[in-house]
């Protein structure tokens, strides 16, 4: 049985996953459906026509929360989506990172890169998108 504090911490963590992009990306927000399309390999363009390159964390609480809250899917479901894209020749597997700091550094230097981090990860070198 979860305590009130555990429920509050879980809810707080859920709302805290931040979607980040390379500062050269011109949009300031992204819809959940657009986010899902980008991170499942269905689309590599944002509403303004900007080309994006999704990157993923390999594992961890931020990765799990992003998958469940923002993409509404499991890690296996995401892998299936990407394998379909790869085997059909439509995309390559996205770059993956073991740490949020590595992901931020990559996104900061890679035009069009988009990913996600927890709120405590330093992210001054990237742009945070509002998810609508």
C-alpha positions, 0 to 999 in steps of 0.5 A: 500500500502506497503512503500519501508521501509516496503517491505525492512523490510519484505524481511529482516525478511524473510531471517533471520529465522535461523534453529538450531540444537543440537550441537551434530548433525554433518551436517552443512547444510540442503536442503529445501526438507529435512527441509520440510520432517523433519518438516512435519514428513515425515522423522526423518533422515538427509542426514548423517543418523543422527536422528532428533527431530523437535520442533516448535514455537506455533505462532508468526512472526518467526513461520509464516515466517518459515512456508511460506518461508522454508516449503511453507505451512500454519499453518493449512497445517502443522497441517494436516500433523502432524495429519496424522502422529499421527493418522497413528501411525507413529509419535507423535506431536512435542514439541511446545514452546511459546518463542524462548528462551525456544526452544533454551534451549530445543534444546541445551540439547536434542540430535537431536533436530532441530528448528528455531528462529529469528536472535535476539534470543541468540543462542550460545548453539546451532548450526545454519544450512545453508538452501540450 
